[in-house]
Amino acid sequence: MKTRIINIKLILLMVFFVSSCTKKSKQKAPIHAVDYTQYVNPFIGTQNEGHTFPGATTPLGMVQPSPESYNIHYKGYEMDHIAGYQYNDPWLIGFTQTHLNGVGCPSMSDILLQPLNTDTINSESRFNYKSTYTKDSEIAKPGYYKVYLDNFKVQVELTATERVAYHRYTYDNEKNAKLLIDLQYGVSWDINEIPLNILEANQQFEDDYTLTGYRKARVWAPRDLYYVIKFNKKIVKKQELTPPENKGEKAPRYILDFDMQGATVLEVKIGVSTVGIAEAKKNLDTEISTWNSFDSIRAATNKKWNDILAKFHLKANEDKKVAFYTSLYHLYIQPNNIADVDGRFRSADSGVQNAASGKYYSTLSLWDTYRAANPMYTILSPDLVSDINTSMLDSYKFMTVDSLNPKEANKYLPRWQLWGQETHTMVGNHAVPVIVDAYLKGIKPKGYSDQEIFDAVWTSLTKPHYRNHVELIDSFGYIPYDVKLSSIDDGRETVSRLLENTYDDYAGALLAEKLGKQKEADFLKKRATYYKNVYNKESGFMRGKNAKGEFKKDIDLSEVVGEWLKGSDFTEGNAYHYQFHVLHDISGLVDIMGGKTEFGKKLDNLFYSEFKPEVKTLVWNIHGTYGQYWHGNEPCHHLPYLYKYSDKPYKTDKIIKTLIDEYYYTKPDGLMGNDDCGQMSAWYMFGVLGFYPVNPTGGQYILGAPQVEQVKINLPNRNTFTIKAKNLSDTSFIVESVTLNGEVLNRNYITHEEIINGGELVFEMTEEAPLLKYLN
């Protein structure tokens, strides 16, 4: 009897143990067991000015195989084909291996491949090798793209690892399996300039299965690319084509025939490197060592994307989920790690280097991304932030100084870096706030001391280089449009350059203070106040000044100007946009504008103007405007949240809802401006969450109005932060009150620390404009 009792107890104990383990295993089940990639639509932003691409890529990968489209109505690219593709184009001309996400200048689209079934095409124009396709056959998912080419009777599938593009072609008739390779092609401002795209090239067929080579493309910034192209079928015929229109070209085009051995499938792998051909081969062999592994590579890439997408779990309708997860997808397409598997990369002028973190992130659109994308990374991926900032310090360390070249007479951190090359695009030194913001949040670069970090920041802010004009700022307290102290003072964008520089000075001052360098902190703090020197009280706008201290008069407030105009005040913006471009001292701006009520009136004049911003000196159609507000360009992105500093903070909530609902949608033309390496996408994500980094340095996020019922953020430290919007509806979208972990928030912001510590942020929503229940 006693034995039976003991056995029963053992059985019950075992049942309890199994039950407990089962419950625990369920609790530990990864959230990304859900396939979040089902909510990503890579076609969003591929029509009009979004400039995204639909092809395959891994998160932050070096390659992005994607289609190149063509429309005979285009005289040139005229900005539309910067990513190589427009959704409504009727033809595809091939598939290239590298792309940029949502930028405003053309580059990339390296190594074009187009499967064919004929060699009778007239080769005088490269665009004769085009094919129609049906939209029903075109599929795009994270890490995968598929389409059927009607003219050539072949199905194309693309996937990728970090450094290798993987193509799979299925021909209707294996006897006619051919492939065009165009090594000259690349996107440009004008399709007529493709013959000028390559500065240097050499290539060789190493055997009947392998083509290797080198090319140096010139567009936007000269780039070194080494490659290896491998085929799983033997090449039996090579035909080199005459350059189109008999124009001299540095790189050839080939048509290849294959011995398909009765099979219909041809696989192609393209490995790339900035270092050398041997390194491209090593990248390829390391990442895809066998043939017939396309499906497993696709599955592995899908998992990588799910690991990122699972950082969020939304309770929302289908459209909101698609818009949100696609934004998150776009956010992690770049920056791109261009280091080889051994951690080496080619820097701008100093040759091959070893990355301090083993990775080297380039494609840094910092003028755009410092505002929201980089702060979002600090919440979601602090390790990535550390590696990005380490890469920027690597860039500074390896930069070659040329005393004879005023642009390169001093070292500086990257401004807009592409594949390790500085493009000299845009203004400001916005690597500084990115590095400082992370540092203040406890995220430090790898392998660099505090003094080395500070030296890079200090030198970038205080030594002259292209477009920072520190000599003029230190002499006048602003940038006069009519003075040249050096050959790099050009009298352009003078107000924007000052305002952007004063923000960087503010960030640098925070770092100096943190490190106990009070003298340097005081110097930078003083310069950070110089925005007041270009505020014209009479007009209420920021305005250009000459050396005598006289403001410009008779300014067209609506005209958008930029570096293309001599004597311009602003960078891709107008007087309304830069009227409020003081990200670090909104309270000071409120004061000089006359207080909260007057500040709110000036915002009303911007958002509810009967006129729209207009480019009058270029062919540039502006979309996504809300009065004078221009959502399609970054200087405006913080403006909706500025009502939180006025006497009517609820006006932010109405504007945010309008922008989220009407300015982002789940169709190819669903972006109202260039995605700019994820900045437009990061803005959307913050808008949905209900807070935004108006000041992107230091860790405060201004409270907005959440746009979905609930969001749970799965933080990298394994904490969770949940945002809830109670009573949210299409008519109930005004914030009445906010609580954090059950305590009423008597302020208009939440901190980075409060987010990463985990907890619950609850917004009570109402239909009526409430009494102010949290401070301004």
N, C-alpha and C positions, 0 to 999 in steps of 0.2 A: 504493500500500500504506500509506504514511504517512498519507495523507488518510483512508483507511478506518479506520486505528487511531485517529486523532484523533476521527472520527465516533463510533466505538464507545465511546471514552472519554466523549465528550459525552453519548451516550445513557445510559451507565451513571451518569454524574454526575446527569443529569436524573432518572433513576429513583430514585437515592438521595435527591435533593432532594425529590421528590414524596413518597417514602416517609417521609422525616423530617418533612415538613410535616403529613402525614396523622397520624403518631404524635403530633406536638405538638398538633394540633388536637383529637385524642381526649383528650389529657391535660388540655386546657383546657376541655373541654366542661363546661358548667355542671351541677352536681349536680341542680338543680331541673328538668332535662330530665325527671326522674321526676315524675309527677303526685302529689305528696304529699297533695293535697286528697282523694284517694280514702280516706285514713285518718282523715279528720275527720268526725265525726258530730255535727252541731249539735243533735240531739235529746237528747244526753246532758245531764242536769241540768234538763230541762224538766218533769219530774214531781216533785211534792212540794217539798222545800225548796231545791233547787238554784237556782231562779229565773233560769235562763238562757232565752234565746229562740231560736227556730229560723230566724228570718228572715235577710235578706241584709244584709251590711255590708262595707265595705272595712276594711282595718286602720286602727284609730284614727279611723274616720270619724265625721262629725257626724250622719249619718242611719243608721237601721237599720230599713227597712221589714219588718214582721213581722206575723203574724196575732194577732188578739185572740180568745180562746176563751171559752166560757161553759158553765156547768153550773147547772141550775136548783136543784140541791141546796145551792148556796152561798148563805147569807143575805147575805154580803158577801164582800169579798176575803179577809179574815181572813189576810192575809199570803200566801196561796197564789198570787194573781194579780198579784204585784208586777211581773213582767215581761209581764203581759197574757195569758199563755198557760200552760195546763197540758195536757200531752200526752194525758191520758185524757178530757178534756172532749169531749162529743159534738157541740158546735156551734161554728161560727165566726161572729162578729158583724161582722167587717171586718178591715181591714189598716191599721195606723197606721205613722207614719214615724220615730218615735224610741223607743228603749228603753234600759234599763240592764241590764247583765249581772250577774246573781247577787247583787244587793244586798238589804238587809233592810228598806228603806223604799220605799213606792210613789212613783213620779213618771213623767213622760213619757207615752208612747202618744199623741202629738199627731196630729191631723188623720186621722180615721178615714174610709176609703173602703170601700164594699161594693158590688160589681157585682150588679145585680138583673136580673130579667126580668119584673117585675110592679110595678104601683103600687097594688095593692089591699090591701096589708098595713096592718093597724091600727097607726097611728103613736103610739098613746098610751104605748107602752113602746118604748124604743130597742132592747130585746132581742128584740122581735118580728122584727127584720130579721136573723134568724140562719138558718144553713143547716147541715144535716148534711154530712158528708164521709166518704169512706172513707180509711182509713190507707194503703191501697195506692196512692192517688193523690197522697199527700203526699210530697214529696221536698225534702230540705234539704241543701245543700252550701255550702261557703264562697262567699259572694257570690251565692247563688241559692236561691230557694224556689219551689215549685210545689204547687198543690192544685186539686182539682175540687170545686166547690160543687154538691152534688146538688140542692138545692131550686131553685137559680137557673140551673142548666144552663150553667155558665161555668167555664172553666179560668183560674186566676189564676197569674201568674208575677211574681216580684219580683227585681230586682237593684238595684245602687246604685253611684254614685261617692261621693266623700267627702262632698259636700254636696247631692246630688240623689238622691232615690228614684225608681226607674223601674219602673212597673207595666205589665204587658201582660195584657189580658183577651181571651180567645177565647170568644165566645158561640156556643151551639148554633144560635141563631136571631137573626140580626142585626136583625130587625124589632122585637125586644123588648129591645134593648140599653139598659139604664138603669144609673144609678150613684147610690148614696146617699153624700152627704158630710156627716159629723157633725163640726162644728168646736167643739163643746162637750166632747166626750168626752176622757177621760184617766183613767188608773188612780188609785185612791184606796184608803184603808183600807176603805172601805165603798162598794158600788155605789150606795147610796142618796144618796151625797154628790156624785155626778157633776154634778147641777145647780149645785153650788157651786164647780165646778172652775175656772171662768174669772172673773177679776176685771175684765178689760177686753177688748173685741174690736171690730174693725171689718173689713169685707170688702166687696169690690165685684167684679162681673163687668166686666172692662175691655173685653172684646169677646166674641164667640161661641166663643172658644177658650181664654179665660184668666180665672181667678179668683185674685185677690190679697187679702192681708189681714194682720192683726196680731192676736195673742192673747197675753194674759198669764195663764198658769196659776198657781195658788196652791199646789198640793200639794207638800209638803216645803220648797220654796223658790220664791218668785215668780220666774217666768222670762219674758223677752220673746222672742217668736218671730214673725218676719216670714216670709211665704211667698208663693210663686207656684205655682199649679197650672195646667199647660197640657195640653190635649187635642189629639190629632191628628185628631179629627173634630168637626164643628160641633155646638154645642149648639142644639137646636131647641125645647126646652121646659125651663123651670125651675119647680119647685114647692117652695116653702118650707113645711116641716112645722111644725105646732103643737108647742110644747115638750111633751115627755112629761109626762103626768099634770098638765098645766096649771101646772107649776112654772116660775117665771121663770128663764130662762137668758140669759146674756150673748151667747152665740154661736149661730147658727142651724144647722139641718139642711136640706139640699136633696136633692131627687131630680131628676136631670138625664136628659133624653132626647137622643139623638144622631142625626144623619143619617149613617148608616154607609156610604152609597153602595154598598150591595151587599157590603161587606166584613164579616167576622165579628170582626175584631181591633180593639180600642180600646187605644191607648197613652196613658199618663198619666205626666207628669214633675212632680215636686214639688221645687222648690228652696227652701232655707231660709236664714235669716240671723238673727243677733241684732241687726243694725245697722239694716236697713231693707228695704223692698220692692224698691227699686232694686238693692240689693246682693244680694237673693235672686235677682233676675232675672239679674244678672251671674254669679252662681255657676252658675246653670242653663245659661246660654248658653255659659259657658266650658267646662263639664265635659261637657255633652251638647248639642251644637249642632244635631244633625239628628234626624229621626224614623227609624224602622225601623233603629235601631242597638242594639236590646236585646241581640242575641246578641254583638255586638262588645264592648259594655260588660261583659257577663257574662264574656267571655273575658279582658278586660283586668283585671277584678277578681280572677278566678281566678289570673292570673299574679302579681298583687300578693301574694296569699296564698301561692303557691308560693315566692316569693322569701323569705318569712319561714319557712315550714315547712322549707325546704331548709337551714336552719341546723343541722339535726340529721339524721344518718343512723343508723338503728337496725338491729341484728341482734336480732330478737325475734319472738315469735309475733304473730299478727294482732291479738288482743285488746290486747296491750301496746302495739302500734303505734297502734291506734285511740285508746286511752286517752291515750297520750302526745301524739300530734299534735293531738287535740281539746283537751287541756290547753294546748298551745302556741297554738292558735287562740283559745281563751278569753282567754289572757293578752294578746293583741294586739287585742281588741275595744275596750279603753279603756286609758288615758284618751283623751278625745275632743278633737280639734282643732276648736274652735268659731270660729276666725277665718275670715273670708271669704277669697276668693282674693287679695284685695289686702292681707291681713294685719291687717285691722281687726276688732275685737270690742267687745262692750259689757261693761264691767266692772260691778261690783256697784252702785256709787253714783256713780261719777265720769264716767259717760257713755261715749262711743265713744273707744277708744284704739287705738294702733298697737302690735302685739306686737313685742317687741324682736327675736325670731327669725323673725318672719313667721308664726309659729304660736302659738296659745294653747290649751294643753291644760288641760281641766277634766275633771270626773268623777274626782275625786281621793279615793279611799277610803283615806286614808293610815293610819288606825289598823289597817287590815287589811294593806295592801300593803307597808308599810315592812319587814315581817318577812321576806318571801321574794320577792315579785313585783318590787319595785324593785331588790334585789340581782341578780335574774336579768336584768333589763334592762341592768345595767351590764356583764354578760358578753356579751350578745347584740347590744345596740343602744346603744352609747355616745352616738351623735349624738342619738338620741331622748331619752336621759337628759338631755343638755345642754338640749334644747328644753323638756322637762318642767320642769326646775329653773329655766330662764329664765322660763317661764310663772308659776311660783310667786313668783319675785321681781317679775315684772310685777304680780301680784296685790297683793303687799305695797306696791309703789311707788304704785299707783293707789288703794289703799284710802283711803276717806274716814273721818277720825277725828271722832267726835262726843263731845265732853267731857261732854255731858249724859246720855249713854247709857253706863252702866258696862260693857256688853258690848263697846262699840266705842270706849272712851276712849283706847285705844292701838292702834297698828298691830300686826299679827301675820301670820305666814305662814299659808296655808290649813290648815284642819283636815280638813274634809270638804266639798269644793267641788263644786257642781253647776251646770254651764253658767254659770260665773263668779260664782255666788252661794254665799255661805257658809251651810251648813245648821246650823251649831253642833252637829253630831252627833258623838258619841264624845268621847274624852278625850285628853290629851297634845298635844304640838306636834310631830307626827311628820313634818312637812316638814323639820324640822331634821336628823334622822339621814339622811334621803334625800339632802339637799343635801350634808351633810358627808361621807357615805360616798362619794358620787360625786367630790367635791372631792379627797379623799385618794387616790382612784384615778386622778387626773389628768383628770377630766371636769368641766369648769367651765361655769357659765352663760355665755350670750353677752351682751355689752354691759354687764356689771356688774363693777365693780372688786372687789378683795378686801375693801376696807373696806365697800363697800355690801353685800356678801354677809354679812360679819360683823355689821354693824349690824342687818340683818333677823333674823339668828339671835339676837343678844344681846337685842334688844328683845322678840322673841317669848318668850324664856325668862325675862326679868327684869321685864317690865312686866305688871301684872294685866290679864287679859281673861277672858272667860267660861270657867269650868271649869279654869283653870290655878292659881288660889289661891296665887300666889307670896307674897302678903303673909302668909298663914298659915304657909306653909312657912318663910319667913325668920324669923318670930316664934317658932315652936314647934319647927321641925325635922321637922314632920309636919303633917297636916291634921286638926285636932280636929273631931269630928263635931258638937260642941255649941257652936261659936263662929262668930259672924258678924262679920267686920270690914267687910264691904261687902254690898250687896244681891245680889251674884252668888255669895256663899258660901251653898251650899244644904245642906251636911251630907250629901251623897250621894256614893257611890262613893269615899269618902275614901282608902281604901288603894290602890285601883287608880290613882286620879289621882296619888297621890304616886309610886307605882312607875313609872308611865309617864313622869311628869315627870322623875324622877331619871335615867331612861335618856336622855331628851333633853338633860339637863344634861351627862351624860357625853359625848354626841356634840358638844355645843357646846364643851366643854372641849378636845376633840381639835382642833377648828378653831382655837380661840384659841391653843393651843400651837403649832400649825403656823404661825400668823401672827405668832408672837413676842409675844403678848399674855399674859404669864405671870400678871399680877394677875387678869385675868378668868378665865384657865384654872384658877387655884387656887380661886377662888370657886366655879366650877361643879363642879370635882372634889370639893370638900367636900360640896356639895349632892347629888352623885351617890352619896354614901355614906349618905344619909338613909334608904335602905331599911331599914337596921339598926334605925332608931327604931321601926318597926312590927312587928319580928320578936319574937314572944312565945316566949321560950325554954321556958317552962313547957308550952305546948301544942305548940310546934314549928311554928306557923303564923303567917302575917302576920295582923294583927288590928287593928281600929279602936281608937283611943284618944280619950279626952276631954281637956279642957284641963288637967286635973290630972295627966295622964300615966297614967291608969288604963286598962288594956286591957278590952275587952268580955269578958264571961263567958257561958258557956252558949250558945255559937254552934252552929247547925246546920251542920256542916261540908259537907254535901251540897247544901244549898239554893243554887240559882243566883239571884243578886240583881242589881239594876242601878239605873239612874237612875229607874226607876218607883217606887222605895221610899225613903221618908225614912230617913235614918240608915244607908243601905246601905254596906257595906264595899267592894263590888266592882262591876266593870263587866261585865255579862253573863258572870258566872263565880261560882265558889264558893271556899272557903278552900283546897281542894286545888289548884285551877288557879293561884291567885296565890301559893301557897306558894313557887313556883320562878320567879316573874316578876322575875328580876334578870338581864337578858340581858347586861349589860356586866361583871358581876363574879361569874361562876359559882364561881371559886375562893374568893372571899370568902364566898359563900353556903355552900359546902362547909365552910369553916372554922367558921362560926357554928352550923352544924348538927352539928358533931362529927366531921368527917372523912369520907373516902371511903366507909367501910363504913356509917356511919350515914346518909350521904346516899343511898346505894343502897337502904337499908331504907325510907327515906321515899318514894323512888320506887316501891318495891314496894307500899307501902301505897296509893299512888295507882292504879297500873295493875292491881293484883290485889285491889282492894277488892271485897267482895261487894255493895256498894251502888253506885248510879249517881247522877250529878248529876240534880237535879230542880228545875224551876221550880214553886214552890208558890203563887205569887201571880198568875200569868198562865196563860192557856190556851196552852201552848207545849210541844209534844212534842219531846223531845231525842232525836236519832238519832246514830248513829256514835260510841257510847261504848265504851270499853275500860276496865272498872272505873270509876274516877272520871274518867279521861281523856275529854275531849270533842273529837273531831276536827273536829266541825262548827263550831267557833268558834276564833278565832285565838289567844287567850291560851294555848292548849295546844300550839300547833304546834311549838314547840321542845322540848317535854318528852321525846319519845322519844330524842332525842340526848343527854340529860343523863346517861344511864348511861355515856357515854364519859368522864365525869368521876368515875365511881365505881370501886369495886374489881371490878366485873363489867361491863365495857364491851360484851361480846357480847350482853347483853340488848337493847341497841338494835337489833341485827340481826334478832332474832326479831320485835320489835314492828313494825319497818319493813316486813318481809315481809307480816305480817298486814294492816297498813293498806293497803299497795299492792294486795294480792290481794283483800281482802274489803270495803274501804271505798270503792273506786273500781271501777266496772265499766261496760260499754259498752251500757247501756240507759238509757231516759229518767230512771229514778230512780237513776242511777249516781253521784250526788254526795250525800254524807251531811250536807250543810249548804250554806248560801249560798256561791256561788263567790266572792262579794265582790270583783268587779273583777279576777279572776284570781289571788287569793291561794291559794285551794284548789288551783287548777291548778298554780301555781308550786311549791307544796309537793310535789305529785305528781312533777313533773319533777325536782326536787332529789332526792326519794326514789329515783327510778329511776337517777339519775346516780351516787349514792353519796356525796354530801356536802351540807351544809346550813349556812346562815348563822345559827347560834344567836345570835351577836352580829351584827346586820345592818350594823354600821358598822365600817369599818376593814379589811375585806378578808380575813378568815379564814373558812374553811368547815370545819366539823367533819366528819370522815369518818364516813360511815354504812355502808350495805351496798348495792351496786348490785343492781338487780333485772332486768337484761337482760344478755345475753352480751357485747354491745359497743355503744357509742355513740360516734360521731364528731361533734364540734362543729366546724362551719365558722365560725371566728371572723371578725369584721368586719375585722381586720387581715390577713386571708388566711392566718393560721396555722390549724392544726387541733389540737384537743386530743381525744385518744382515751381512753376508759375501757373497760377490759376486766375481765370477771369470769370467772376461770378456775375450772373445775369447778363452776360454778353449776348447781343443780338444785333441785327442790322439797324435797329432803332435805339438800342441801349449800348452806346460805345464810348461814353464819357466817363472818365475816372472820377469816382466819388471819394474813395479813400483807399489807402494801401496799408497792408500789414505785412510784417516780416516775422515769421515764426510766432505769430499771434500777437505781436506788439505793433501798435499803430506807428507808422513812419511819419514823423513830423518834419520831414525834409523832402526835397525833390530829387534825391539821388539814392542809389545803392552803391556799395563799394565792391571792388573785386574780391576782397577778402571775405565779405559776407556771402558772395556767390560760391567761391571754392570751398568754403566751410560747410556748404550744404544747407538745406533748409527749405522753407516754403514761402514764396512771395505771392500774396493774394490781393488782387484788385477787385474792389466792388464797383461795378459799372452801373451807370444810370442814364436816363434819357435827357435829364435836365442839366444845364450848366450848374454845378454845385457851388456851394460856398467853398472857399479855399481851405482845405483840410490838411494840407502839408505846406511847409514853409518854402519860400523862394530864396 
